[in-house]
Amino acid sequence: MPVGTTSAETQRFAERIEAAGERVVEQFEQDRPDDAPPLLEAIYTTVGTGPPQGGPDGGGASRLQANVAAVNIKLLKAEERELSAVAFEEAWREEVGSITEAKSFTISSDLIGVGDPVSVELSHPNGETLDEITRRVQDELALFSGVFDIQSDADAGLREVQFRLKPAGRTLGLTLQDVAGQVRAAFFGDEALRVQRGQEDVRVYVRLPENERDAISDVEQYRITVPNGRQVPLRQVAEASFGQAPSSINRKDGRRVVTVSADVNVAVVTGQEVTQELRGQILPRIQQDYPQMTFDFGGEQQEQAESGAALGVGFLLALLGIYALLAIPFRSYFQPIIIMAAIPFGIIGAIVGHLLLGISVGILSMFGIIGLSGVVVNDSLVMIDFINERRAQGAEMREAIIDGAKARFRPILLTTITTFLGVAPITFETSLQAQFLIPMAASLGFGIVVATAILMLLVPALAMVQYNVSEAFQRRILNRDEDEIQVVEATFQTGGPTP
């Protein structure tokens, strides 16, 4: 709720959200069998603190704030219900409707959050202009279908009494700090002494009686002590007016920033699509009206960009390491490329596995793909090594390739099957605890199956191509040498200059 909202008012809205959640539970219960266990396990509301850090079940605590509340609904275990948490989240949001009185309102079913799907950090030297930019970006986001929970971390703050020193106050030697300090001591209190009671200190504050500090007129009539010891009314030395000050100001690299965030319905639009539209069209257009405005992106997109960059560098280094480890024992620049040619098909297999399971490709999927790269080369390696052994025994290249494909088919197939079956329990697990490992296991299991099916044809073909190219290159060199020898002999017979 807005800053300054009482806990009782916050609780009233929290109870409204809780009641909406209970109605949604009743709606879904009607479609379930009579002998099914109850869908709702627990529901609890906290007023004064928001949801804990790290997700609904995570630890961490927030500082007490009367304008913040959280409603948590715990459903039946995922493996014991057909209803998905996302479906319940959408139904709950629709049942609650719009809460115009709230500053921000979010419903989330993510166990671990990596940031908001849409998050943009806005900055401008002028605070009022920054507020205008923030409202304009929020209005632009509201035009997108599937974008909801649009909010910013800027707040109007608490209402306060602000003082402005008059020339008469400066003439008397007062400063604005003197005025504010005396008013604070009179209305809030100033520590006079501390009394020891057992192991605790009791602080004693002195301030005006309650009947002299319960109205705004009491502030203007309060008498300020000037440096020469005299007392003058506050209204003679300073102007008092109402104003608002933000409860918190966020800064980044010395710049004041406001973060605008939003959630998306991935069935309609993705956070990446909205971010691309912001980066390419909306924000540059706003920047033309406010040249000093700067922006940057955070949340889920920033996490993905940073993780993607780190994974890209790590993947490249891994490929270079695999190439070097293969090139040294084989004493060839081309055979390691043949062995590693199955890696792209393993990546295709990983993507196909995600499509079959209906899961999206994420960071954990990339971890599985990187691990898959090291596993896929094993199958190609044993085939190429056998072909080299047959060549060393005097067999022709075509014969060696056929023998290698036939002799290594069974061990390669068994290796693939055992690897797939080894990760299958995780890939097809339905419990909540396994949800984080399923993308990694799917990348490894399905990737090696597809890669093996391709490499059984690809590696022998590439090995033969490499042999033919090498033979053609060697024949070309030999023909050139023979031509040069014939030219030298002809020149020598005619008595020409010898080279």
Disulfide bonds with the S-S distance in Angstrom:
none
